[in-house]
Amino acid sequence: MEIDKEHCMAQARSKYFDFLETNPFLFNHICDDPYNFQSDKLLDMLKTKKQIEKKKITFENASEKVGYQYYNEYVKPNISSGDK
């Protein structure tokens, strides 16, 4: 049985309306490929956003933290040992 994508999108729009209104790009990105979307990264970024809003961390410190995290995850493994 094939799932009707438009029906699922309509249900998601209804159920997650607040998220859609505040994060339309992310909502559409998730809906485009929900099975390969890395929800753990989204949840981590939303957690960091809340910490910034509550002034528990500065935007600059959060940006630096995320930058190092993704550098270590995506860039560093692809650099030859002589270039590190």
TISE-892230 format. One line per field, with one value per residue (C-alpha): residue number from 1; residue in three letters; x, y, z. Coordinates in Angstrom, 2 decimals. Layout:
BEGIN
seq: c(NUM  ...) .
type: c(ALA  ...) .
u: c(X  ...) .
v: c(Y  ...) .
w: c(Z  ...) .
This chain:
BEGIN
seq: c(1  2  3  4  5  6  7  8  9  10  11  12  13  14  15  16  17  18  19  20  21  22  23  24  25  26  27  28  29  30  31  32  33  34  35  36  37  38  39  40  41  42  43  44  45  46  47  48  49  50  51  52  53  54  55  56  57  58  59  60  61  62  63  64  65  66  67  68  69  70  71  72  73  74  75  76  77  78  79  80  81  82  83  84) .
type: c(MET  GLU  ILE  ASP  LYS  GLU  HIS  CYS  MET  ALA  GLN  ALA  ARG  SER  LYS  TYR  PHE  ASP  PHE  LEU  GLU  THR  ASN  PRO  PHE  LEU  PHE  ASN  HIS  ILE  CYS  ASP  ASP  PRO  TYR  ASN  PHE  GLN  SER  ASP  LYS  LEU  LEU  ASP  MET  LEU  LYS  THR  LYS  LYS  GLN  ILE  GLU  LYS  LYS  LYS  ILE  THR  PHE  GLU  ASN  ALA  SER  GLU  LYS  VAL  GLY  TYR  GLN  TYR  TYR  ASN  GLU  TYR  VAL  LYS  PRO  ASN  ILE  SER  SER  GLY  ASP  LYS) .
u: c(0.00  1.47  1.33  -0.28  2.41  -0.01  -2.33  0.62  1.81  -1.67  -1.75  1.74  0.78  -2.19  -0.40  2.79  1.28  3.25  6.53  5.60  4.79  8.07  10.32  8.89  12.22  12.94  9.39  9.59  13.10  11.93  8.86  10.94  12.93  11.65  13.46  16.92  16.44  18.78  16.38  19.09  20.88  17.65  16.86  20.40  20.11  16.69  18.09  20.97  18.50  16.55  19.77  20.55  17.03  17.29  20.72  22.41  24.92  25.81  25.13  28.87  29.71  26.91  28.10  31.66  30.48  28.41  31.22  33.74  31.23  30.52  34.15  35.16  32.33  32.51  35.76  38.47  37.98  38.50  41.78  44.99  47.02  49.70  47.11  45.48) .
v: c(0.00  3.35  6.20  9.38  12.02  14.95  13.40  12.89  16.47  17.81  15.83  17.05  20.67  20.34  18.50  20.62  23.96  25.99  24.46  25.09  28.74  29.41  27.14  26.72  25.84  23.09  21.77  21.44  19.98  17.28  16.51  16.23  13.29  12.27  8.93  10.43  13.56  13.67  14.58  14.39  17.34  19.33  18.67  19.70  22.95  23.74  23.10  25.49  28.09  27.90  28.30  31.46  32.82  32.15  33.83  30.68  30.92  33.72  33.45  33.68  30.85  28.68  29.33  28.41  25.23  24.11  25.02  22.86  20.04  19.91  20.50  17.49  15.40  16.27  18.04  16.66  13.00  13.99  15.81  13.83  13.47  15.87  18.64  18.52) .
w: c(0.00  -1.06  1.42  0.10  0.67  0.40  3.00  5.36  4.77  5.56  8.80  9.74  8.96  11.28  14.09  14.02  12.97  15.54  14.40  10.76  11.49  13.30  11.23  7.72  6.10  8.64  8.45  4.67  4.83  7.24  5.13  1.94  3.33  6.78  6.83  6.38  8.45  11.44  14.23  16.90  15.29  15.08  18.73  19.72  17.76  19.21  22.70  21.97  20.67  23.93  25.93  23.96  24.48  28.23  28.21  29.54  26.68  24.28  20.57  19.93  22.35  20.95  17.40  18.35  20.11  17.12  14.73  16.60  16.91  13.17  12.23  14.33  12.90  9.20  8.31  10.55  9.54  5.90  6.42  6.01  9.23  7.93  7.43  10.90) .
